[in-house]
């Protein structure tokens, strides 16, 4: 779970690749750097992510069986909401209780 700002987007095959500035990490199941690519299948029911927008994102690390593909994936059932200070406060509180 992290707070990110969308810098750019690009349609790549059946997915959209977003370049994201990682502003703050809330849960660290895997390491992130200050800029990451976030992949979203075009069939995902996720809300559209707008360039310049800031979001609270819950994504997962996807590694294929051959370990040749390692990326961050926002899939159906993932979480993408416009970022607000209230959202951040709720995530921090939930992380403390885990």
Secondary structure, 3 states (H helix, E strand, C coil): CEEEEEEEEEEECCEEEEEEEEEEECCCCCCCCCEEEEEEECCCCCCCCCCCCEEEEECEEEECCCCCCEEEEECCCCEEEECCHHHHHHHHHHHHHC
